[in-house]
Structures are given as C-alpha cells and as structure tokens.
Amino acid sequence: MSRLQKYWQGKKIVITGASSGLGRSLCEALVPFGVHFALLSRRENKLRELAEEFKDSDCTFWIRSCDVSNQMQIQQCIYDFAEHVGQIDIVWINSGVSHDSSMDNWNWQKVETMIDTNLKGAIYTAKAALDVMGEQESGAIVGIGSAASMRGLPRRSIYSTTKIGVQYFLEAMAVDFPKLQFTTIHPGYVDTPINNKSPKRLWLIDSEKAAQLMIKAVAKRKHIYIYPWQMRLFYHFVRSLPHYFYYKLAERMKNLSRPPKELQE
Ligand SMILES: NC(=O)c1ccc[n+]([C@@H]2O[C@H](COP(=O)([O-])OP(=O)(O)OC[C@H]3O[C@@H](n4cnc5c(N)ncnc54)[C@H](OP(=O)(O)O)[C@@H]3O)[C@@H](O)[C@H]2O)c1
C-alpha cells in the first residue's frame, strides 16, 4: 500500500468550498481512495452535480448548503456529520474569496466579506472541528491560506491579512492540541475562477496538479506547505527581505498586478 493510500483510504473528510476550483479538484483527487465526504458550500446544486458524477465510486457523499461566515451553520454541519459518521478524520478549510482592496478601490462590503469568509469562516470551521477532534483525540485540520500571505501585499492588503491569519490560528491550535495534525497550505496561482481577472499569474498551475501536490503534502503531515516550488522560493525570499527592500519590490509588484481597466472590479 502506498503512503498516499495508507493515509487517505476510507477517511471521513469535510471539505468547505467544494463546489468549485481547488475544493472540487481535491474531491476528485480523493475519489480513488474511497473517502466519505461531507461537501459544504453555499451552492448545493454544484455539490450534488459533483456527487452525481462519482455515484458509482466507493465514496459516500453527505451534502449540505453552508455559509462558512455563519458560525452556527458551519458548527451545526460539522457536528451533524460527526454524528452521522461517528468520527471525523480531516476537516479541510478551503472556502475563500478574493477582492482588490486598494485605497482607490476600497469597498467595505467586499472587505467585510473577505474577513468574514476567509478569516472568521476559517476560525468558525476550525473551532467546530476542534470540538469534535479534541474529544476524539485524533484528526487533522488543513487550512488553505495563500502565497499572498508572504507579506502585506499592496492591492491585496485584506486578502493577505486574512490568509496569514489562517496560518497563525492553526499554529496556535497545534500547541493546544498536540495529538492533532495541523497543516496550512499556501497555494501560488492555480487556474480557478477566483483569480481569472488577474493579469499576471506567475507560475500558474492547473487545479488537478494542485490537488495532487496538496494531498501528498498532507499525507506527509507537513506543518506548512507552499506550492509550486518556484513560489515557495519566492515566498521565503520575500519574507526574508528587510523592510526597505520589501517596499521597493512591493511598489513594482503593485504596478505589475494592476488589471487592465475592463477587468477592474
Ligand atoms: N486559485 C488560486 O490561485 C488560489 C491561490 C491561493 C489561495 N487560494 C485559496 O484557495 C481556496 C479555494 O479557492 P479557489 O481557487 O478554488 O476559488 P473558487 O473556485 O472561487 O472557489 C471558492 C470556493 O469557496 C466557496 N465559498 C466562498 N464563499 C463561501 C462562503 N461564505 N461559505 C461557504 N463557501 C464559500 C465557494 O463556494 P460557494 O460559492 O458555492 O459558496 C467555492 O467553492 C480559497 O480559500 C482561496 O483563497 C486560491
């Protein structure tokens, strides 16, 4: 049995944001392992389409419409799934949104949606998972951050703030819950609907490849995983820069990442 099979076979796993992009590809990548899925997102019809596609596999699909920015909703979904399957092995916190937050394009509604979904939603999901896994004394929580968390990024100030928050929260929980696994993943550019307005997508990879990289990293129980490798090197380089040099570089990045007028939000 391969390491991947050993880790994933028959696991009971909750995935938030499974209706699209990375969450959907992750689900597809795990189908060969006969996983018991709880698929959550607001668009229930998309989740049902996904389950229908794999109805002849060895997997089971438990589907709920869930807004992760609603604490009671996500908590109830996780408690209900735990009761349904007896125990939860993995909670994969994937739901997220991304908007421009430059000062000349500031929109409070978009800012609050990012904080509510990416940061508060991740904390609500993790806390409900901890309630279940703390009692079980086993389980893994995977949080999807972003390479945008490398520093405070101009034009993406709120997004990068929410994504480093996911890492910091899970790191703190790893100290409180030493028997559980905590993995934060910072993807670089993956070809999904979230970034199709970005004019320059450095080292872009497709979401199938991304899903394969992520399931391998989680099976290796990595604490932090940044991909692809080019972005990993860049991430560490940028984090190591003294502020003076970082501000110079960020100024250039800000101009490079400005979308053409017709694509601006
Ligand atoms: N693609 C990239 O290049 C990239 C890079 C770094 C990090 N990421 C992160 O990867 C994660 C997945 O993004 P993606 O690229 O797959 O984008 P995507 O295709 O737009 O998927 C986003 C997912 O989040 C769900 N979602 C959004 N708001 C939600 C809410 N309030 N409650 C529940 N679910 C919600 C969406 O489902 P519904 O609309 O059905 O609710 C959808 O399934 C995000 O956290 C994103 O920040 C992506």
The ligand as an ORCA input file, in Angstrom:
! r2SCAN-3c Opt
* xyz 0 1
  N      -6.729     29.683     -7.102
  C      -5.660     30.254     -6.575
  O      -4.750     30.699     -7.291
  C      -5.522     30.367     -5.088
  C      -4.293     30.818     -4.585
  C      -4.135     30.927     -3.220
  C      -5.163     30.574     -2.367
  N      -6.344     30.148     -2.879
  C      -7.412     29.798     -1.932
  O      -7.950     28.538     -2.267
  C      -9.296     28.454     -1.792
  C     -10.188     27.929     -2.909
  O     -10.264     28.914     -3.925
  P     -10.409     28.545     -5.468
  O      -9.192     28.997     -6.134
  O     -10.836     27.152     -5.624
  O     -11.564     29.565     -5.888
  P     -13.081     29.327     -6.316
  O     -13.139     28.398     -7.478
  O     -13.674     30.679     -6.447
  O     -13.720     28.574     -5.053
  C     -14.041     29.235     -3.865
  C     -14.919     28.306     -3.059
  O     -15.231     28.949     -1.819
  C     -16.602     28.800     -1.569
  N     -17.107     29.900     -0.766
  C     -16.957     31.234     -0.969
  N     -17.619     31.920     -0.019
  C     -18.182     30.992      0.813
  C     -18.991     31.077      1.976
  N     -19.349     32.252      2.512
  N     -19.395     29.926      2.559
  C     -19.047     28.724      2.031
  N     -18.268     28.584      0.950
  C     -17.855     29.714      0.337
  C     -17.259     28.770     -2.944
  O     -18.490     28.053     -2.883
  P     -19.948     28.711     -2.983
  O     -19.848     29.918     -3.844
  O     -20.774     27.608     -3.572
  O     -20.314     29.000     -1.568
  C     -16.238     27.982     -3.751
  O     -16.493     26.615     -3.664
  C      -9.653     29.845     -1.303
  O      -9.526     29.907      0.094
  C      -8.594     30.737     -1.946
  O      -8.374     31.917     -1.210
  C      -6.561     30.030     -4.219
*
